Amino acid sequence: MRTVHCRRYKEDLEGLDRPPLPGAKGQELYESVSKRAWGEWQALQTMLINEKHLNMMDLDARKYLSEQMDLFLRGADHDQAEGYVPTSQTSD
């Protein structure tokens, strides 16, 4: 198992198997983002695309997602899907 010091969680965690994107950005993510953080980003990205009806052919939509990815992976404030409440915050 390959480990990285995850920039989101600030701890050593299992790393990705390969760069998730092409080029320098993909290599940077490969070296500094854990499998856990990347999986969580992919789930959030899917929710943002669906809830905000983003067209991935639109350059502005792709730029928006790239910005949100950077915020999320840094552990900074980022957009959530409207109406989405994480299960850990629901009350029964």
C-alpha positions as CSV (number, residue, x, y, z in Angstrom):
1,M,0.0,0.0,0.0
2,R,1.3,3.4,-1.0
3,T,0.8,6.2,1.6
4,V,0.6,10.0,1.1
5,H,0.3,12.9,3.5
6,C,-3.2,13.9,2.6
7,R,-3.6,17.6,2.2
8,R,-7.3,17.4,3.2
9,Y,-6.9,15.3,6.4
10,K,-3.4,16.3,7.3
11,E,-2.4,12.7,8.0
12,D,-0.7,9.8,6.3
13,L,-3.4,7.8,4.5
14,E,-3.6,5.3,1.6
15,G,-2.7,7.0,-1.7
16,L,-4.4,6.7,-5.0
17,D,-3.4,3.9,-7.4
18,R,-2.7,6.3,-10.2
19,P,-3.0,10.0,-11.0
20,P,-6.8,10.8,-11.3
21,L,-6.3,13.5,-14.0
22,P,-3.8,13.9,-16.8
23,G,-0.8,16.2,-16.6
24,A,0.8,18.1,-13.8
25,K,-2.5,18.5,-11.9
26,G,-3.1,14.8,-11.8
27,Q,0.5,14.2,-10.6
28,E,0.0,16.8,-7.9
29,L,-3.2,15.1,-6.7
30,Y,-1.5,11.7,-6.9
31,E,1.2,12.9,-4.5
32,S,-0.9,14.8,-2.0
33,V,-4.5,13.3,-1.9
34,S,-5.6,10.1,-0.2
35,K,-8.0,7.5,-1.7
36,R,-10.5,8.5,1.0
37,A,-10.4,12.2,0.2
38,W,-10.6,11.5,-3.6
39,G,-13.6,9.2,-3.1
40,E,-15.4,11.8,-1.0
41,W,-14.6,14.5,-3.7
42,Q,-16.0,12.2,-6.4
43,A,-19.3,11.8,-4.5
44,L,-19.6,15.5,-3.8
45,Q,-18.7,16.3,-7.5
46,T,-21.5,14.0,-8.6
47,M,-24.0,15.7,-6.3
48,L,-22.9,19.2,-7.5
49,I,-23.3,18.2,-11.1
50,N,-26.7,16.8,-10.6
51,E,-28.1,19.3,-8.1
52,K,-26.8,22.4,-10.0
53,H,-27.6,20.8,-13.4
54,L,-24.1,21.5,-14.6
55,N,-23.3,20.9,-18.3
56,M,-19.8,19.4,-18.4
57,M,-19.4,20.7,-22.0
58,D,-19.5,24.2,-20.6
59,L,-16.1,25.7,-19.8
60,D,-17.5,27.7,-16.9
61,A,-19.0,24.6,-15.3
62,R,-15.7,22.7,-15.5
63,K,-13.9,25.7,-14.1
64,Y,-16.4,25.9,-11.2
65,L,-15.9,22.2,-10.4
66,S,-12.1,22.6,-10.5
67,E,-12.3,25.4,-8.0
68,Q,-14.6,23.4,-5.8
69,M,-12.3,20.4,-6.0
70,D,-9.3,22.6,-4.9
71,L,-11.3,24.0,-2.0
72,F,-12.6,20.6,-0.9
73,L,-9.2,18.9,-1.1
74,R,-7.6,21.7,0.9
75,G,-10.2,21.3,3.6
76,A,-11.6,24.8,2.9
77,D,-15.2,26.0,2.7
78,H,-16.8,24.7,-0.5
79,D,-20.2,24.5,-2.0
80,Q,-22.7,21.8,-1.0
81,A,-25.6,20.5,-3.1
82,E,-28.7,22.5,-2.1
83,G,-31.0,20.5,0.1
84,Y,-28.3,17.9,0.9
85,V,-27.8,17.1,4.5
86,P,-25.0,14.7,5.4
87,T,-26.3,11.7,7.3
88,S,-24.2,12.6,10.3
89,Q,-26.1,15.8,10.7
90,T,-29.6,14.4,10.5
91,S,-31.7,13.9,13.6
92,D,-34.1,11.0,14.0
